[in-house]
């Protein structure tokens, strides 16, 4: 578990460095969302998803991460809307 946390911390630090250089990087925002989700930081993950999707609204994987985070927070209506969008983009569930 500690090794996983260290690895996650390193990945998060790497993504943060990328965002310092390129704050508009939708890829880095999406990666940060995934990391935050894995840490149980669902609200922050959603914020990163939103920033990523503002740059690349057709990124189905980011929509799926957002769906999962919304589900964890019990935000059913938003979850359903995000899932609909992910499915429009080809997500099969």
C-alpha positions, 0 to 999 in steps of 0.5 A: 500500500505504501509503495502504491501511495508513493507511486501515486504521489510521484504521478500526481507531482509529475502531472502538477509539473506539467500543469505548471508548464501548460495549464491548458493541457486537457491531457494533464487535467484528465490524468490528474482527475484519474489520480484524484479519483483513485485517491477518493478525492471525487469532488476535485476529480470532477473539477479536473474533468470539467477543466479537461472537458472544457478543452476537449469535450469529446474525450470519452474517458474523461466523461467516464471518470466524471460519471464514476466520481459523480456516482461516488458522490451520489449526484444521480442527475449529473451522473446520468447526464454525464453517462448520456454524453459518454454513451453518445461518444461511444461508451458502451458501459 
